[in-house]
Amino acid sequence: MAAFTCTSRPPLSFLPGMTLSYSPRSSLSARRMRAVFPESGGLRTRLSLSPASLTSKSFRVSRQRRNVVCEAQDTTTDIPIVTDSTWEALVLKAEGPVLVDFWAPWCGPCKMIDPIVNQLAQQYVGKFKFYKLNTDDSPSTPSQYGVRSIPTIMIFVDGEKKDTIIGAVPTQTLTASIDKFLQ
């Protein structure tokens, strides 16, 4: 699974080593510049410049909107994966409470809540079982339980659905839901 770290970069002036290119086929008012930032290993970003700035001799990027830079990072998770075929054995026939995180790799809020779920899985070792279900790979089970948006977290006790949390919620919300089922 990949996690994304995004940072806001303040407006930049043209720096030595930064290259600008544009498409001469587009009209002057619609020209888009591409900037390559050398410190980011070739990250490219598009800049929309006004016609007035294109006719001037010096290009300045500092009047542009802020850039957002995202870096993908591989993260490891100790949370086992459950699928449609393993659902009954791992979740419905499990002894004790089970938390299932319904997610998809393209889902931004799923990536936001992922570190929280991983932290809680470590915090509740031996008290709660944690599983992840990729809704793209196993669509039958989410459909069966009425999952319409992700992330959705469901808590099962003795094979029966007891609680549902929808969306990227704070740690305290998940902790409160989990603690209700610990005796």
N, C-alpha and C positions, 0 to 999 in steps of 0.2 A: 504494500500500500504506500502511496506517496502522500506526504504532507507538504503543504505549501506555506512558505514564509513570505509575506508581502510587506514591503516597506515603502513609504512615500518618500520620494526623492524631491528635494527643493528644486525650483527652476534653475537651470544651468546656463551659463554663458558658453560660447563656443570655446572648447578647450583644445590645446595642442594634442594631436593624435586622434581627435574625434573627426570622423569624415562625414560629410553631408553629400547626399545625392538626390536627384529629383528626376521625374519623368518629363522629358521635353514634349511629349505628345499631348499632355494635358494642358488645358487653358491656363493662362496666367493666374486667374482668380481661383482655380481649383488645384494648383500645384501642391503636392504633398512632398515634404522632405523626409528623408530617412536618415536618422543619425545612428552611428555605431559607436558605442561607448567602449573604449579599449579596456577599461578597468573591469568590465563585466564579461570578458571573454567573447566579445562579438555580439552582445545583445543588441537587437535592432529595435528602434521605436519610430513611430511615424509622428511627424510634426506638421501641423497645418499652419502655414504662414500666410499673412495677409499679402496682397499684391504690392503694397507699399514697401514691405520689408524685403520682397524679392527683387525689387529694383534698386535697392540701396547696395552699396559696395560691401558693407559688413553685415554678415548674418548674425543675429543675436537670438539665442534661444531663451533668454531669460524672461521674455514676456509671455512665454507659453504656459499652458497649464502644467500642473505638477505631473510628473511621471510616476507610475507605480511599477515597481520592480518585484517580480515574483520568482522565487527560486524553489524548484522541486527538491525535496529531500526524501530519501527512502527511509521509512521508519519500520521498525519491527514491532510486532504485537504478539503477545502471548495468548491472545483471545482466540480460541478455536473457531473454525468456520463450521456453520451448520448449513445443510442444503435441503432441498425438498426430499431427497431420499434418506437423509439421516435425521430428519426432523422428529419423527416419532420416537426413535431410540434415545436421542440426546436431550430433547426438551420435554415431550409428553410423558415419558416413562422415567424421568429423572427424579431422584430423591432430593427433596429440599427445593428452595426457590431458585429460579432460573431467570436471568435477564438476557433478552435477545435484542440486539441492535440491528434494525433493518436499515441498510445503507446501499449506496451505489458509488462507484469510483468517480463519476462525473459530478456528484452532488457537493456543492460548496459548503452548505451547512453541515453535511455529514463529516467533512474534513475538519470543520471547526469543533465539533463535539467529540471527535475521535480521541484526542488526548485526554479528555475528561473521562470517557468510558475506560480507557486503558488505565488511568490512575485509580479509578474505582475498582477495577478488576484486581489490581494489586492490593488495594486496601481491604477488600472483602474476601480474600483468599480463604477457602475452607468454609465460608459462611454462605456464599452465593456462587452459583455457576454463571459464567458469562459466555455468550456466543454472539457471533456476527453472521448475518445472513445477507448476502449480496442479492438485491432484488432483481438485478439484470440476469444473473446466472440461475436463480431459483424463483421464478415468478409465481408459481402455484401457491406456495405457502402464504406470501403476503396477500394474495388475492383472497385466499380462504379466510384470513383474519381481517379483511377490510382495510388493509394499509393503502391509503390514498396519497400520502405525501411522506417524504423521507427528509430527515431521519425520523424514524419512529422507534421507540423503545418500548418493549412489552415485558411485563414480569409475569411469570407463570409459577404457580405453586401446585404441586402434585398433578401436573398436566392441565390445569385449568388457568385460563387467562384471568389475572387479577387486576392489572393496572396497565395503562397505556400513557406514554409521554410522547408528545409530538413536537418536533422542532428542536433546534439547537438551544437547549435550556442551560442555565447555570448549574454548577456543581451542587449547590444547596438543594435545588429542586430534585435532582436525581437521588441525592443522599436521603432526602426526606421520604421519597417513594420507596427506596430500598429498605430503610429502617422500619417502615410499617410492617414488613414481612419477616423481620428477624425476631425470633422469640427466645 
